[in-house]
Amino acid sequence: MSTIKDNYFKLKQLENEYLTPSVIKYLLIDANNFSNFSQLILHFDNNCLNEEKLFDNAKKVINGYPYQYVLGHVDFLDINIDICPEVLIPRQESEQLCLIAKEYIDDYFKDEQIDILDLCSGSGCLSLYLKSKFYNSNVLGVDIKKRCVDLANQNIKKLSLTNIKYIQKDIESFISNNTKKYDILICNPPYIKDESSVDKQVLKYEPHDALFASPNYYFYELILSNYEKLFNDKFLIFFEIDEDLQQDLTNLINIYLKDNCTFIFKKDLYNKTRFLIIYKV
Ligand SMILES: C[S@@+](CC[C@H](N)C(=O)[O-])C[C@H]1O[C@@H](n2cnc3c(N)ncnc32)[C@H](O)[C@@H]1O
């Protein structure tokens, strides 16, 4: 049997674009049933548990299989959520969207009781994060896919959250049957036009129904054209978007929203226009 340290250096020799040093640490934490990085460091000279699983997992990652699916969970800002291959892996851009949303909600709703809607909720990452920060909120998430809804509900339990639930519905039928009004929408819908702009590993391993929309502004138009039905007089909307959508979305706002709404596009860490915030406060 080898020590954790020995295996760390064995895996370091196999490093590639997918098996990076930080992924190696995640795999070692997982194989040894640790819960965090500090435990790994503290026990670095101990014998390594589950070596066969460790190297099997490393092999999958080296071949391009996402390490998040191998582990079955992922860090999203300061929460850790479960994930599975039928559900989109949460992205760094979505973490940024949550941080932007948190700042606006802090500014405009302070400690008020708020109703948050997460349309196309997937793993629930966006609304789980907001719920973990705004204890006074009630949260509803909606996704068309049963596996997403089951996983998001599992994440509620994992994080011991209350007043939050996920339901399985097509967004169109959700909107047409909806009678409640919300204060906040957070939404990262499918928005990619075609396969040409998508990384080959993403295409190979992640669910296509989470990626593509036709036309690519379909979900935004559905929401914006129904905004009076969905939102209270004072509201905040946070969309993740594709940078190519800026003009189309500006047109849709001009068509559907009344004058006293404000909107702003923001860039992500790669300097791409990635977020649209619309508000009336
Ligand atoms: C880009 S993923 C976003 C998931 C999650 N919100 C996130 O940020 O990681 C889009 C989600 O929309 C869901 N979806 C696709 N079509 C839908 C529809 N017609 N109605 C509701 N949800 C839909 C997919 O199942 C997928 O989970």
The ligand as an SDF file (V2000), in Angstrom:
LIG
                    3D

 27 29  0  0  0  0  0  0  0  0999 V2000
  -28.0590   25.9960  -18.7420 C   0  0  0  0  0  0  0  0  0  0  0  0
  -28.9010   24.7920  -17.7300 S   0  0  0  0  0  0  0  0  0  0  0  0
  -28.8460   25.7060  -16.2050 C   0  0  0  0  0  0  0  0  0  0  0  0
  -28.9190   24.8930  -14.9670 C   0  0  0  0  0  0  0  0  0  0  0  0
  -28.6230   25.6760  -13.6980 C   0  0  0  0  0  0  0  0  0  0  0  0
  -29.5550   26.7620  -13.5210 N   0  0  0  0  0  0  0  0  0  0  0  0
  -27.2020   26.2120  -13.7160 C   0  0  0  0  0  0  0  0  0  0  0  0
  -27.0310   27.4420  -13.7770 O   0  0  0  0  0  0  0  0  0  0  0  0
  -26.2770   25.4040  -13.6690 O   0  0  0  0  0  0  0  0  0  0  0  0
  -30.5450   24.9300  -18.3110 C   0  0  0  0  0  0  0  0  0  0  0  0
  -31.6040   24.0570  -17.6500 C   0  0  0  0  0  0  0  0  0  0  0  0
  -32.8420   24.3000  -18.3210 O   0  0  0  0  0  0  0  0  0  0  0  0
  -33.6060   23.1210  -18.3050 C   0  0  0  0  0  0  0  0  0  0  0  0
  -34.6240   23.2390  -19.3880 N   0  0  0  0  0  0  0  0  0  0  0  0
  -34.4580   23.0390  -20.7180 C   0  0  0  0  0  0  0  0  0  0  0  0
  -35.6170   23.2610  -21.3640 N   0  0  0  0  0  0  0  0  0  0  0  0
  -36.5290   23.5990  -20.4260 C   0  0  0  0  0  0  0  0  0  0  0  0
  -37.9230   23.9530  -20.4690 C   0  0  0  0  0  0  0  0  0  0  0  0
  -38.6010   23.9830  -21.6380 N   0  0  0  0  0  0  0  0  0  0  0  0
  -38.5470   24.2490  -19.3190 N   0  0  0  0  0  0  0  0  0  0  0  0
  -37.8820   24.2030  -18.1270 C   0  0  0  0  0  0  0  0  0  0  0  0
  -36.5700   23.8930  -18.0230 N   0  0  0  0  0  0  0  0  0  0  0  0
  -35.9000   23.6040  -19.1520 C   0  0  0  0  0  0  0  0  0  0  0  0
  -32.5860   22.0190  -18.5400 C   0  0  0  0  0  0  0  0  0  0  0  0
  -33.0740   20.7590  -18.0890 O   0  0  0  0  0  0  0  0  0  0  0  0
  -31.3840   22.5550  -17.7430 C   0  0  0  0  0  0  0  0  0  0  0  0
  -31.3790   22.0050  -16.4540 O   0  0  0  0  0  0  0  0  0  0  0  0
  1  2  1  0
  2  3  1  0
  2 10  1  0
  3  4  1  0
  4  5  1  0
  5  6  1  0
  5  7  1  0
  7  8  2  0
  7  9  1  0
 10 11  1  0
 11 12  1  0
 11 26  1  0
 12 13  1  0
 13 14  1  0
 13 24  1  0
 14 15  1  0
 14 23  1  0
 15 16  2  0
 16 17  1  0
 17 18  1  0
 17 23  2  0
 18 19  1  0
 18 20  2  0
 20 21  1  0
 21 22  2  0
 22 23  1  0
 24 25  1  0
 24 26  1  0
 26 27  1  0
M  CHG  2   2   1   9  -1
M  END
$$$$
